[in-house]
Amino acid sequence: MARSEPAEPAQASSPAQPSSGHSGSGLTGSATVVGAATMTSRVLGLVRDQALAFFFGAGDAMDAFYVAFRVPNLMRDLFAEGAMSAAFVPTFTRRLTKDGREAAWRLGTQLINALIVVTGVLVAAGTLFAEPITRTIAGDFAAVPGKLELTTRMTRLMLPFLTLVAIAAACMGMLNSLRRFFTPALSPAMFNVSLILCAVALVPLMPRLGLDPIMAIAVGVLVGGLGQIGALYWALRREGFRYRFLLDPKDRGLREVLSLMGPGTIAGAALQVNLLVTTILATSQGTSAVSWLTYSFRLMYLPIGVFGVSIATAALPVLSRHAALDELAGVRKTVSEGLRLMLMLMIPATVGLILLAEPIVRLIFERGLFTAADTRGTALALACYAPGIIGYSAVRLAVPSFYALGTSLTPALVSIGTMVLNVALNLILVEAAGYQGLAMGNAIAALSNAGMLLFLLRGRLGGLDDRVVLDSLVRITIATAIMGAAVWATAHQFEIFWPEPSLVEQLVAVGSEIGVGLIVLGLAARLLRLREFEQAMAQLSRRFRRRPSRD
């Protein structure tokens, strides 16, 4: 069992006894647990995208699916997962710390019921107005016969996913507050498995039912949402949670969560609204532009999902406990450590994706209906998106830090400014560089959002261990530059040796290039005495030598 995940008996009567502080290795260990589970889910996500690319390529059907899924996905990330999780975990943790598990379970049950009511209304409204919503987002689809109508049908079918994922997000928040990170991080794998199975099993059956084959993937979205809830509720029952029909609008904790979610929704909106604006503008760039941007964004988001979200998820309960005990120094130390770990992982990931964009896309996607032209289009978008990795990851840490400190107004205002900046950049850059300009605009906006949030958080905390962070940043940049040179040289040699590589040769080449990059990065980090790199490697080594925790 990892040191950061002590076994806790499911006692309803006694209050939790959190530690007043967590060591650096504790945060890294929790992030490692989340990262291992998230890596599994993200690998399955890649398999899912490979299946979609094989069956549908980057044509009209995938454009329609991605636009239709953007509507429930937007509401999910704005309302269910992002703002709700960040507002709920600190409140639930305080209730757990001060009043015990029974009081905390009561709050969790009430939140689930409140989410069912609110999201149910949103789903009903979205179903009723699906046609004007999709026409607003993708009016240019009407130029292709049947494309807009297909988008509308899939939007209606997938909207209930919002309610399912809202319930799942509440369950995730409770488990994370109990320092049970593995199951919440792994549960999205149910969604990916569902889409893979539906692609293989149902796509051939849809035409026999008089439906477009892509409708099988829309069905998979709903099945995946139900599977995610099942996995999370099973884990919660082991901790002592029992769902009840209970909703008291006067409950102080519930009102606190809902009040934080208002501005919190705005604070977490930058990424999703930026993606929505990107989708709307991309629909005017011809067939495949929406799909190219979506495939590339998911590849870009892979290191964020594995490392950035893992660090932020592990840090949030620690931040909440320090804030609940009014330990400002502990909050500052946790944020600083999380930021340095993110920089250590994300700066090399950014450079690696830029240098290896085309060979990675070719290896993962280029088969079936996904053509060489689709590879080039997706790779160009990926290289433009990649710098945003650092920004998106830092925002994942900064916004919940404000929530833990009891304020959501500051990140909300910053988010509004970021959205305005992103729209302006996209309108300018789409004219200058087409769909690639949209990816550039998102990356610049993400970096701006992160920079402003960290600047304001620094003022709130009286610094972020600035000298330590700056020293780490310089060392990380030098190590990454050395790594980048080695990766470029290796890739250039493979291009000369295998100008038209087979699938096996692609696998060997990309694996070798990544392997060389990791080895050189590790050597450079050791020479430069990068503590964050050594700390992460030591924790990983300990983690794999131990038996996994019961969660």
C-alpha positions as CSV (number, residue, x, y, z in Angstrom):
1,M,0.0,0.0,0.0
2,A,1.3,3.4,-0.9
3,R,2.4,5.6,2.0
4,S,0.0,8.3,0.9
5,E,-3.1,6.1,1.0
6,P,-3.4,4.7,4.5
7,A,-6.2,2.2,5.0
8,E,-9.2,3.9,6.6
9,P,-12.0,1.9,8.3
10,A,-15.5,2.9,7.1
11,Q,-16.6,4.4,10.4
12,A,-19.7,6.5,10.2
13,S,-19.5,8.0,13.6
14,S,-16.0,9.1,14.2
15,P,-14.6,12.1,12.4
16,A,-11.7,11.8,10.0
17,Q,-8.4,12.7,11.4
18,P,-6.4,14.3,8.6
19,S,-2.8,15.1,9.0
20,S,-2.0,18.7,9.3
21,G,0.6,18.4,6.6
22,H,1.8,16.1,3.8
23,S,5.3,15.5,2.7
24,G,6.4,16.0,-0.8
25,S,6.7,12.3,-1.3
26,G,3.1,12.0,-0.2
27,L,1.8,14.3,-2.8
28,T,4.0,12.7,-5.4
29,G,2.8,9.2,-4.3
30,S,-0.9,10.2,-4.6
31,A,-0.2,11.7,-8.0
32,T,1.5,8.4,-9.0
33,V,-1.5,6.4,-8.0
34,V,-3.8,8.7,-10.0
35,G,-1.3,8.7,-12.9
36,A,-1.2,4.9,-13.1
37,A,-5.0,4.6,-13.2
38,T,-5.3,7.6,-15.5
39,M,-2.6,6.1,-17.8
40,T,-4.7,3.0,-18.2
41,S,-7.8,5.0,-19.0
42,R,-5.9,7.2,-21.4
43,V,-4.4,4.2,-23.2
44,L,-7.9,2.9,-23.7
45,G,-8.8,6.3,-24.9
46,L,-6.2,6.1,-27.6
47,V,-7.6,2.7,-28.6
48,R,-11.0,4.2,-28.7
49,D,-9.8,7.0,-31.0
50,Q,-8.0,4.4,-33.1
51,A,-11.3,2.5,-33.5
52,L,-13.2,5.6,-34.4
53,A,-10.5,6.6,-36.9
54,F,-10.4,3.1,-38.4
55,F,-14.2,3.0,-38.9
56,F,-14.9,6.6,-39.8
57,G,-11.6,8.4,-40.6
58,A,-11.9,12.1,-40.4
59,G,-15.0,12.6,-42.6
60,D,-18.5,14.0,-42.3
61,A,-19.7,11.3,-39.8
62,M,-16.9,12.1,-37.3
63,D,-17.3,15.8,-37.8
64,A,-21.0,15.3,-36.9
65,F,-20.3,13.2,-33.8
66,Y,-17.6,15.5,-32.4
67,V,-19.9,18.6,-32.8
68,A,-22.9,16.7,-31.3
69,F,-20.8,15.5,-28.3
70,R,-19.4,19.0,-27.8
71,V,-22.8,20.1,-26.5
72,P,-23.2,17.6,-23.5
73,N,-19.4,17.6,-23.1
74,L,-19.3,21.4,-22.7
75,M,-22.0,21.3,-20.1
76,R,-20.3,18.4,-18.4
77,D,-17.0,20.1,-18.1
78,L,-18.5,23.5,-17.2
79,F,-21.0,22.2,-14.7
80,A,-20.5,18.6,-13.6
81,E,-16.8,17.8,-13.5
82,G,-14.9,21.0,-13.3
83,A,-16.7,23.5,-11.1
84,M,-18.6,20.9,-9.1
85,S,-15.6,18.9,-8.2
86,A,-13.5,21.9,-7.3
87,A,-16.4,23.4,-5.2
88,F,-17.4,20.1,-3.6
89,V,-14.1,18.5,-2.5
90,P,-13.1,21.3,-0.1
91,T,-16.6,21.5,1.4
92,F,-16.9,17.7,1.7
93,T,-13.4,17.5,3.3
94,R,-14.3,20.1,5.9
95,R,-17.5,18.2,6.7
96,L,-15.6,15.0,6.9
97,T,-12.8,16.5,9.1
98,K,-15.1,18.3,11.6
99,D,-18.3,16.2,11.7
100,G,-17.4,12.7,10.6
101,R,-18.4,10.4,7.8
102,E,-22.1,10.2,8.4
103,A,-22.5,14.0,8.0
104,A,-20.2,13.9,5.0
105,W,-22.3,11.1,3.4
106,R,-25.5,13.1,4.0
107,L,-23.9,16.1,2.1
108,G,-22.8,13.8,-0.8
109,T,-26.3,12.3,-1.1
110,Q,-27.9,15.7,-1.2
111,L,-25.5,16.9,-3.9
112,I,-26.2,13.9,-6.1
113,N,-29.9,14.5,-5.8
114,A,-29.5,18.3,-6.5
115,L,-27.4,17.5,-9.6
116,I,-30.0,15.1,-10.9
117,V,-32.7,17.8,-10.6
118,V,-30.6,20.6,-12.2
119,T,-29.1,18.5,-15.0
120,G,-32.4,16.9,-15.7
121,V,-33.8,20.3,-16.5
122,L,-30.8,21.1,-18.7
123,V,-31.1,17.8,-20.6
124,A,-34.8,18.4,-21.2
125,A,-34.2,21.9,-22.5
126,G,-31.3,20.8,-24.6
127,T,-33.4,18.0,-26.1
128,L,-36.2,20.4,-27.0
129,F,-33.9,23.0,-28.6
130,A,-31.3,20.6,-30.1
131,E,-31.9,21.7,-33.6
132,P,-31.3,25.4,-33.1
133,I,-28.4,24.7,-30.8
134,T,-26.6,22.5,-33.4
135,R,-27.5,24.9,-36.2
136,T,-25.9,27.7,-34.2
137,I,-22.7,25.7,-33.6
138,A,-22.4,24.1,-37.0
139,G,-24.6,26.0,-39.4
140,D,-22.1,25.3,-42.2
141,F,-22.9,21.6,-42.0
142,A,-26.1,22.3,-43.8
143,A,-24.1,22.6,-47.0
144,V,-23.6,18.8,-46.8
145,P,-26.9,16.9,-47.3
146,G,-27.9,15.2,-44.1
147,K,-24.9,16.2,-42.0
148,L,-26.7,18.8,-39.8
149,E,-29.7,16.5,-39.3
150,L,-27.3,13.7,-38.2
151,T,-25.6,16.0,-35.8
152,T,-29.0,17.0,-34.3
153,R,-30.1,13.4,-33.8
154,M,-26.9,12.5,-32.0
155,T,-27.1,15.6,-29.8
156,R,-30.5,14.5,-28.6
157,L,-29.4,11.0,-27.9
158,M,-26.3,11.9,-26.0
159,L,-27.6,14.8,-23.9
160,P,-28.5,12.5,-20.9
161,F,-24.8,11.8,-20.6
162,L,-24.7,15.1,-18.7
163,T,-26.7,13.7,-15.8
164,L,-24.8,10.5,-15.7
165,V,-21.4,12.2,-15.6
166,A,-22.7,14.7,-13.0
167,I,-23.5,11.8,-10.6
168,A,-20.1,10.2,-11.4
169,A,-18.3,13.5,-10.6
170,A,-19.9,13.7,-7.2
171,C,-18.9,10.1,-6.5
172,M,-15.3,11.0,-7.6
173,G,-15.2,13.9,-5.3
174,M,-16.2,11.9,-2.3
175,L,-13.6,9.2,-3.0
176,N,-10.8,11.7,-3.6
177,S,-11.7,13.4,-0.3
178,L,-11.2,10.0,1.3
179,R,-7.8,9.8,-0.5
180,R,-9.1,7.0,-2.6
181,F,-7.6,8.1,-6.0
182,F,-7.3,4.9,-8.0
183,T,-10.9,4.0,-8.7
184,P,-12.0,7.6,-9.7
185,A,-9.0,7.9,-12.0
186,L,-9.7,4.5,-13.6
187,S,-13.5,4.8,-13.9
188,P,-13.4,6.8,-17.2
189,A,-12.0,3.6,-18.7
190,M,-15.5,2.3,-18.6
191,F,-16.5,5.0,-21.0
192,N,-13.6,4.2,-23.4
193,V,-14.3,0.4,-23.2
194,S,-18.0,1.1,-24.0
195,L,-17.2,3.1,-27.1
196,I,-14.6,0.5,-28.3
197,L,-17.1,-2.4,-27.9
198,C,-19.9,-0.4,-29.6
199,A,-17.7,0.5,-32.5
200,V,-16.8,-3.2,-33.1
201,A,-20.1,-4.8,-32.3
202,L,-22.8,-2.2,-33.2
203,V,-21.4,-0.3,-36.2
204,P,-22.1,-3.2,-38.6
205,L,-25.6,-3.6,-37.2
206,M,-26.8,0.1,-37.5
207,P,-27.5,0.0,-41.3
208,R,-29.7,-3.0,-40.8
209,L,-31.8,-0.9,-38.4
210,G,-32.0,2.0,-40.9
211,L,-29.5,4.1,-38.8
212,D,-26.3,5.7,-39.7
213,P,-23.3,3.6,-38.4
214,I,-22.0,6.5,-36.3
215,M,-25.2,6.3,-34.1
216,A,-23.5,3.2,-32.5
217,I,-20.9,5.5,-31.0
218,A,-23.6,7.8,-29.6
219,V,-25.2,4.7,-27.9
220,G,-21.8,3.8,-26.5
221,V,-21.5,7.2,-24.8
222,L,-24.6,6.5,-22.7
223,V,-23.6,3.0,-21.9
224,G,-20.2,4.3,-20.8
225,G,-21.7,6.8,-18.5
226,L,-23.7,4.1,-16.7
227,G,-20.6,1.9,-16.4
228,Q,-18.7,4.8,-14.8
229,I,-21.3,5.3,-12.2
230,G,-21.4,1.6,-11.4
231,A,-17.7,1.4,-10.8
232,L,-17.6,4.5,-8.5
233,Y,-20.7,3.5,-6.5
234,W,-19.2,0.1,-5.8
235,A,-16.1,1.7,-4.4
236,L,-18.1,4.1,-2.3
237,R,-20.2,1.3,-0.8
238,R,-17.0,-0.3,0.4
239,E,-16.3,3.0,2.3
240,G,-19.8,2.9,3.9
241,F,-21.8,5.2,1.6
242,R,-25.4,4.4,0.9
243,Y,-27.5,6.4,-1.5
244,R,-30.8,7.8,-0.2
245,F,-33.6,10.0,-1.6
246,L,-32.6,13.1,0.5
247,L,-32.6,16.8,-0.5
248,D,-32.6,19.6,2.0
249,P,-32.0,23.0,0.2
250,K,-31.3,24.6,3.5
251,D,-28.3,22.4,4.3
252,R,-25.4,24.8,4.8
253,G,-22.9,22.6,3.1
254,L,-25.0,22.0,0.0
255,R,-25.7,25.7,-0.3
256,E,-22.0,26.4,0.0
257,V,-21.2,24.0,-2.8
258,L,-23.9,25.4,-5.1
259,S,-22.9,29.0,-4.3
260,L,-19.3,28.2,-5.3
261,M,-20.4,26.4,-8.4
262,G,-21.9,29.6,-9.9
263,P,-18.7,31.6,-10.3
264,G,-16.8,28.4,-10.3
265,T,-18.5,27.4,-13.5
266,I,-17.3,30.6,-15.1
267,A,-13.8,30.1,-13.7
268,G,-13.5,26.7,-15.3
269,A,-15.2,27.8,-18.5
270,A,-12.1,29.1,-20.4
271,L,-11.0,25.8,-21.8
272,Q,-14.5,24.5,-22.8
273,V,-15.8,27.8,-24.2
274,N,-12.5,28.1,-26.1
275,L,-13.1,24.7,-27.5
276,L,-16.6,25.5,-28.4
277,V,-15.5,28.7,-30.3
278,T,-12.9,26.6,-32.0
279,T,-15.5,24.0,-33.1
280,I,-17.8,26.7,-34.4
281,L,-15.0,28.4,-36.5
282,A,-13.6,25.0,-37.6
283,T,-17.0,24.0,-39.2
284,S,-16.3,26.8,-41.8
285,Q,-12.9,25.3,-42.7
286,G,-14.3,22.4,-44.7
287,T,-14.7,18.6,-44.1
288,S,-12.2,17.1,-41.7
289,A,-11.1,20.3,-40.0
290,V,-13.3,19.6,-36.9
291,S,-12.0,16.0,-36.8
292,W,-8.3,17.0,-37.2
293,L,-8.5,19.5,-34.4
294,T,-10.3,17.0,-32.1
295,Y,-7.9,14.1,-32.8
296,S,-4.9,16.4,-32.2
297,F,-6.4,18.0,-29.0
298,R,-6.9,14.5,-27.5
299,L,-3.3,13.6,-28.2
300,M,-2.2,16.9,-26.8
301,Y,-4.3,16.3,-23.7
302,L,-2.9,12.9,-23.0
303,P,0.1,14.1,-20.9
304,I,-2.3,16.6,-19.2
305,G,-4.7,13.9,-18.3
306,V,-2.1,11.5,-17.1
307,F,0.2,13.9,-15.2
308,G,-1.4,17.3,-14.9
309,V,-4.8,16.1,-13.7
310,S,-3.1,13.5,-11.5
311,I,-1.0,16.1,-9.7
312,A,-4.0,18.5,-9.3
313,T,-6.3,15.7,-8.1
314,A,-3.8,14.6,-5.5
315,A,-3.1,18.1,-4.4
316,L,-6.7,19.2,-3.9
317,P,-7.5,17.3,-0.7
318,V,-4.1,18.3,0.8
319,L,-4.8,22.0,-0.1
320,S,-8.3,21.7,1.4
321,R,-7.0,20.3,4.7
322,H,-4.3,23.0,5.0
323,A,-6.9,25.7,4.3
324,A,-9.4,24.2,6.7
325,L,-6.8,24.4,9.4
326,D,-5.7,27.9,8.3
327,E,-2.2,26.7,7.4
328,L,-1.3,29.1,4.7
329,A,2.4,28.0,4.6
330,G,1.2,24.4,3.9
331,V,-1.0,25.6,1.0
332,R,1.9,27.6,-0.4
333,K,4.2,24.6,-0.2
334,T,1.7,22.2,-1.8
335,V,1.1,24.6,-4.7
336,S,4.8,25.2,-5.3
337,E,5.6,21.5,-5.2
338,G,2.7,20.7,-7.6
339,L,3.8,23.4,-10.0
340,R,7.4,22.3,-10.1
341,L,6.3,18.7,-10.7
342,M,4.0,19.8,-13.6
343,L,6.8,21.8,-15.2
344,M,9.2,18.9,-14.9
345,L,6.7,16.7,-16.8
346,M,5.0,19.1,-19.2
347,I,7.8,21.1,-20.7
348,P,9.5,17.9,-22.1
349,A,6.1,16.6,-23.2
350,T,5.5,19.8,-25.1
351,V,8.8,19.7,-27.0
352,G,8.4,16.0,-27.6
353,L,5.0,16.4,-29.2
354,I,6.1,19.2,-31.4
355,L,9.1,17.2,-32.7
356,L,7.3,13.9,-33.2
357,A,3.8,15.1,-34.1
358,E,3.6,13.5,-37.5
359,P,5.2,10.1,-36.7
360,I,3.1,9.8,-33.6
361,V,-0.2,10.5,-35.5
362,R,0.8,8.2,-38.4
363,L,1.6,5.4,-36.0
364,I,-1.6,5.7,-34.0
365,F,-4.2,6.6,-36.6
366,E,-3.2,6.0,-40.2
367,R,-5.1,2.9,-41.2
368,G,-8.6,2.1,-42.4
369,L,-10.4,5.3,-43.5
370,F,-7.8,7.5,-41.8
371,T,-5.5,8.7,-44.7
372,A,-2.1,10.2,-45.1
373,A,-3.7,13.5,-45.7
374,D,-5.5,13.1,-42.3
375,T,-2.2,12.4,-40.7
376,R,-0.6,15.6,-42.0
377,G,-3.7,17.7,-41.1
378,T,-3.8,16.3,-37.5
379,A,-0.1,16.5,-37.0
380,L,0.0,20.2,-37.9
381,A,-2.8,20.9,-35.5
382,L,-1.0,18.9,-32.8
383,A,2.2,20.9,-33.1
384,C,0.2,24.1,-32.8
385,Y,-1.8,22.9,-29.7
386,A,1.3,21.5,-27.9
387,P,2.5,24.7,-26.1
388,G,-0.9,24.9,-24.4
389,I,0.0,21.7,-22.4
390,I,1.8,23.8,-19.8
391,G,-1.0,26.3,-19.5
392,Y,-3.8,23.8,-19.3
393,S,-2.0,21.8,-16.6
394,A,-1.2,24.8,-14.4
395,V,-4.8,26.0,-14.6
396,R,-5.8,22.5,-13.3
397,L,-3.8,23.3,-10.1
398,A,-4.4,27.0,-9.7
399,V,-8.2,27.1,-9.9
400,P,-8.8,24.5,-7.1
401,S,-6.2,26.3,-5.0
402,F,-8.4,29.4,-5.1
403,Y,-11.4,27.3,-4.1
404,A,-9.6,25.7,-1.2
405,L,-8.8,29.3,0.0
406,G,-12.6,30.0,-0.1
407,T,-12.8,32.2,-3.2
408,S,-14.0,31.6,-6.7
409,L,-14.5,35.2,-7.9
410,T,-10.8,35.7,-8.9
411,P,-10.5,32.7,-11.2
412,A,-14.0,33.5,-12.6
413,L,-12.8,37.0,-13.7
414,V,-9.6,35.7,-15.1
415,S,-11.5,33.1,-17.1
416,I,-13.8,35.8,-18.6
417,G,-10.7,37.7,-19.7
418,T,-9.2,34.5,-21.2
419,M,-12.3,33.8,-23.1
420,V,-12.3,37.2,-24.7
421,L,-8.7,36.9,-25.6
422,N,-9.2,33.5,-27.1
423,V,-12.1,34.6,-29.3
424,A,-10.1,37.6,-30.5
425,L,-7.1,35.4,-31.3
426,N,-9.1,32.7,-33.1
427,L,-10.9,35.3,-35.2
428,I,-7.6,36.8,-36.2
429,L,-5.5,33.6,-36.6
430,V,-8.2,31.5,-38.5
431,E,-8.0,34.1,-41.2
432,A,-4.2,34.0,-41.3
433,A,-3.5,30.3,-40.8
434,G,-6.9,28.4,-41.2
435,Y,-7.7,25.6,-38.7
436,Q,-4.1,25.6,-37.5
437,G,-4.6,29.2,-36.3
438,L,-7.4,28.0,-34.1
439,A,-5.0,25.6,-32.3
440,M,-2.5,28.4,-31.9
441,G,-5.1,30.7,-30.4
442,N,-6.2,28.0,-27.8
443,A,-2.6,27.4,-26.8
444,I,-1.8,31.1,-26.3
445,A,-5.1,31.6,-24.3
446,A,-4.3,28.7,-22.1
447,L,-0.8,30.0,-21.3
448,S,-2.3,33.5,-20.6
449,N,-4.9,32.0,-18.3
450,A,-2.3,30.1,-16.3
451,G,0.1,33.0,-16.1
452,M,-2.5,35.4,-14.7
453,L,-3.9,32.8,-12.2
454,L,-0.5,32.0,-10.8
455,F,0.4,35.6,-10.5
456,L,-2.7,36.4,-8.5
457,L,-2.3,33.2,-6.4
458,R,1.2,34.2,-5.7
459,G,0.0,37.5,-4.2
460,R,-2.7,35.7,-2.2
461,L,-0.2,33.3,-0.7
462,G,2.7,35.7,-0.2
463,G,4.8,33.9,-2.9
464,L,5.1,30.5,-4.4
465,D,8.6,29.7,-3.2
466,D,9.6,31.9,-6.2
467,R,13.4,31.3,-6.2
468,V,13.0,27.5,-5.9
469,V,10.4,27.5,-8.8
470,L,12.6,29.7,-11.0
471,D,15.7,27.6,-10.3
472,S,13.7,24.5,-11.2
473,L,12.4,26.1,-14.4
474,V,15.8,27.1,-15.6
475,R,17.2,23.6,-15.0
476,I,14.1,21.9,-16.6
477,T,14.5,24.1,-19.7
478,I,18.1,23.2,-20.1
479,A,17.4,19.5,-19.7
480,T,14.5,19.7,-22.2
481,A,16.7,21.5,-24.8
482,I,19.3,18.7,-24.6
483,M,16.5,16.1,-24.8
484,G,15.0,17.9,-27.8
485,A,18.3,17.9,-29.7
486,A,18.7,14.2,-29.1
487,V,15.1,13.4,-30.3
488,W,15.5,15.6,-33.4
489,A,18.7,13.9,-34.4
490,T,17.3,10.4,-33.8
491,A,14.1,11.2,-35.8
492,H,16.2,12.6,-38.7
493,Q,18.3,9.5,-38.9
494,F,15.2,7.3,-39.0
495,E,13.7,9.4,-41.8
496,I,16.8,8.8,-43.9
497,F,16.9,5.1,-43.1
498,W,13.2,4.4,-43.5
499,P,11.6,7.1,-45.9
500,E,8.4,5.0,-46.2
501,P,8.2,2.9,-43.0
502,S,6.0,-0.1,-42.5
503,L,3.8,-0.3,-39.3
504,V,6.5,-2.3,-37.5
505,E,9.2,0.2,-38.6
506,Q,7.1,3.1,-37.4
507,L,6.7,1.4,-34.0
508,V,10.4,0.8,-33.8
509,A,11.2,4.4,-34.9
510,V,8.8,6.2,-32.6
511,G,9.6,3.9,-29.6
512,S,13.3,4.5,-30.2
513,E,12.9,8.3,-30.5
514,I,10.8,8.5,-27.3
515,G,13.2,6.1,-25.5
516,V,16.3,8.2,-26.5
517,G,14.4,11.3,-25.3
518,L,13.6,9.8,-21.9
519,I,17.1,8.5,-21.4
520,V,18.8,11.8,-22.3
521,L,16.3,13.7,-20.2
522,G,17.0,11.5,-17.2
523,L,20.8,11.9,-17.6
524,A,20.5,15.7,-18.0
525,A,18.1,15.9,-15.0
526,R,20.6,14.0,-12.9
527,L,23.5,16.1,-14.0
528,L,21.5,19.3,-13.3
529,R,20.4,17.8,-9.9
530,L,16.7,18.2,-10.7
531,R,15.1,17.2,-7.4
532,E,11.6,16.9,-9.0
533,F,12.8,14.3,-11.5
534,E,14.6,12.2,-8.9
535,Q,11.6,12.5,-6.5
536,A,9.2,11.3,-9.2
537,M,11.4,8.4,-10.2
538,A,12.0,7.3,-6.6
539,Q,8.3,7.4,-5.8
540,L,7.5,5.4,-9.0
541,S,10.1,2.8,-8.0
542,R,8.6,2.4,-4.5
543,R,5.1,2.3,-6.0
544,F,5.9,-0.7,-8.3
545,R,7.8,-2.6,-5.5
546,R,4.7,-2.5,-3.3
547,R,1.4,-4.2,-3.4
548,P,-1.3,-2.0,-4.8
549,S,-3.7,-0.5,-2.3
550,R,-7.2,-1.9,-1.8
551,D,-8.6,1.1,-3.8
